Amino acid sequence: MHQESRRLWLLSGTGEGPVLAQQLLAMGWQLTVSVVTPAAALAYSASNDLTIQVGAIAGEAGVGAELAAARAAGRPYAVVVDASHPFACQVSRDLAAVCGRQQQRLLRLLRPALAGPATLLPALEDLQAVPLAGQNLLLAIGARQLAVAMAQSRGAHHHARLLPTANSLQQAMAAGLEPDRVACLRPGSDLAVERALVRRWRITTVLARQSGGPTEQLWRRICRSEGLGLLLLRRPQEQAGVEGLDAEALLATLAGRSVAGAAFSRDAGPPAP
């Protein structure tokens, strides 16, 4: 793989993307990196071997067009790496479908399952079975699912922690959240902002996503230190037939090495924490 072509298409929607790109460049790969927003592109260092594409992939047609354009230019991709967010299911489905039909090598970066106490919810509808009446519930699941989460947890006093975008704030207001119960802030690394929020709002339970990344780690630490209940929306199943690897195994594979036992089952979904 590495001998025939040194071109790689990296679809990145997580914080691991910029670090992964630097490591791949150091291996000698030429990268095309796809990110959704201009802000996400700023995290990538400039390089003659790095091309950044900004914007959402237009479904299966968009995936097929990118692969075809690379072939037409005489520079086909040796491998496609899906490093999108675990909850960005549509882009992973589109990649798996098109790469499968075209016999294009596709590797999926799998985040780890984090350990610690939490209640896993297969779907937001399962909130109905959780006794949340009278609880101060912090919703840390993104703006798009706020309305559904609130509808499934009637009786709770809802609060939300969102990314600082106009669209997020609009969705929060449309869901019926009170303005003084919404915080539009970027996640911190020292927990100070999040700790202040849960104390100010007297939060008793946090609903987050089983992302396996820094955000889940943040809420696990906050809930543990503040004595809060933690509900996690279970990570979606990975696409069947796709080679899923943790970061170490992915880099080893792309360097032409192998790491025994580093790959996860591609059909069983993520391991339970």
N, C-alpha and C positions, 0 to 999 in steps of 0.2 A: 504493500500500500504506500509506504513512505518513499519507496524507490521510484515508483511510476509517476507520482504526482505529489507535489508539496502544497497543493491548494486545499483549503479547508473552509467550510462555511459554518460559522458559529452563530447560532441564534440564542441571544442572551436576554434574559429578563430578570436576572438575579444578581446579587452583589458579588457572586463568585466570578462573573463574566470577565471583568477587567484583569483580575489576577490570572485567571485561566488563559486569557489572551496573551499576557506577557510571557507566561511559561511556554506557550506554544510557539511564540515568535522566537524565543531562545532556542527552541528545538530546530528551528529552520523552516517552520511552516509559513506559508503565505496565507493570510486570513482575510476573509470577508466577514464582517461582524454586523449582524442585524439587530438593532434596538428599536424600541417603539417611539421614544421621545428624544428631542434634542438634548435635554438635560442628562439623560442616560449616556449619551455619546460623549459628554465631557469627561467621563471617568476613564476614558481610554487614551493612553499615551500615543502621540503621533509616531508613525513608522512608515517607511517606504513599503513595507510588506503588509500593511494593515489598511483595509478599506472599510469605512463605516457607512452603513445604509440605515437611514432613519425613516421609520414609518411601519405601520402594521403590515404583516404579510397578508396579501389578499387571497386567503383561503388556499385550496389545492391548486387553483390556477396560478396564484402567485408563486407557490413553491415550484411548480412545473416550469414557469417562465424563467426563474432564476437558474435552475439546473440547465435548461435549454440554452440560455444565454452564455453560460460558462462553457458549454460544449461547443457552441457556435464560434466562440472566440478562440477555440483550440486550447482552452485552459480548464478542463473539467475538474470538478471537485473530487478528490480521492475519498473524502468522507464528509458527512454532515454531522455536526454536534448540536443536539438539542439541549441547551442549558436554560430553557425557559422555566418560569415559576411552576412549581408542582400543581398549582390551581389554574394555570393557563392551559386548560385541557384542549381547547380547539386547535391551537397551533400545533400541539403534539400529535393530535389526531391527523391533521393535514399532512404533517411531515411523514408520519408512519404510512399513510395511505399512498402518497406519491412516491416516496423512496422505495416502498415495497413493490410497487408496480414497475418501477424503472430499475430495480436491482441496484439502487444506490446505497452504499454503506451508510448506515445511520447509527450513531451512538447517543445514548441518553444519559446525561449527568444526573445521578440520583443523590439527593441529600440524605443525610443519616436520619434514623429515628432517634429522637432524644428521650432520655430516661427521666423518670420522675412522676409524681402523682398528678393525675389529670383525668377527667372524664371525657372519653372520646364519643363524639356524636357522628353517626354515619351521614346524617343530613340535618339541615336546619329544622325540618319538621319534628325531629326528635327532641327539640327544646320543649315541646308540649309536655313531655314526661318528666321534666326537671322542675322541682318545686322552687319557683322563682318569685312567687307573689310577695311583694313588699321588699324584695331585694334591690339593691343598687347595682345594676348590671352594666358593665362597660363592654361595649361592642367594639372589638378591634379586628374586624373581618373585612374591612374595605367598604367603600360606599355603595357598591352595586347591590349588596345583599342586605342592606340595613332594613328596608321595608319588610322583607320576608322574615328576618330575625325578630323584628318587633312584633309582627303579627303572630308569631309562634311563641312568644313569651309575654303574653298579656298579663298584667298585674305587676310586672317588674318596673322599676324606675330606670328608664333607659338613658345611657350616656354613650358618646362615641368618640373614638380616637381615630382621626383620619389624616391622610396626607394633605398638605396645603395646596390644593388645587381648587379652582372655581367650580369644576364639575363635581368634586367631592362634596363641597359645601351645598351646592344646589340639590344634590341627591339627599343629603341629610335633612334639609329643610322640607323637601318633598315627602320624605318618609314621616314627617311629623315630629322630629326632635326639637326640643326647645333650644334656642340659640345659646343659652348659658350652660347647656349640657353637651356642647360640641367643642372639641379641641382639634384644630387643624395644624398639626406640627409634624416635622420629620422625626423619626425615631432617633433617640440619643444613644450613646454608648455607655454613659455613666449612670443611667437609670434615674437621674435627678428629676427630670421633667415628669417621667411616668410615675415616680413615687409621689411627687407633689400632687399630681392629678388624682390619683386614687385616694389620697388622704383628703384633699379638698372636697371631693364628691362623696366621700365615705363609701367607696366601692366595696361591695362584699363578694362579687363574682365577676370574673373576666371571661368573655367569650372571644377566643382567637382561633387561628387556623394552625393545623399541624403541618407547618411549612418545612420544618427541619432546618430552618435557617436562623439568622440572628434575631429576627422578630419573635419567633417562638421562644428562643432562648431568653430574650428580654422578659417576656411575660411569665415564663416559668420562674425566673429569679425574683421578679416583683411579687408574684403570688406567694412564693415560699417565704420571703422576708416579711411580708405584710400580713401573712395568715389569711389569704384570700382563696376562695374556690376558683378552680381553673377548668373551663370547658373548652375543648378543642374540636373544631370541625375536622373530621377525619380526612386525611389526604386522599385524593382520588386514585383509583387504580391506574397503574401505568399501562401504556398501550401494549397489547399482546404482540409478540414477535419482534419486539425492539430490544436491542442489546443494551441493557441498563448497567451502568458502572458507577461506583463512587469516584470521587475526585482522584484518588491515588491510582486506582485501576485504569481510569480513563487516560491519565497522563502516561502511565506505563504502556498502555496499548498504543498510543500515538507515538511513543518513542521506540516502539518495536519490542517492548519487553512484556512480560506477563506477571501478574501478581495473583497467586493462588488464593481463592476464597474471597476476593474483593468484590466480586459481582453479586448483585441481588437477583433473585428470581424475577423474570420479566412478566410473569403471569400472576404471581401471588400478591402483588401490591407491596406497599412498604411494610417492613416488619413492625409489629406493635411496640410502642414504647414501654 
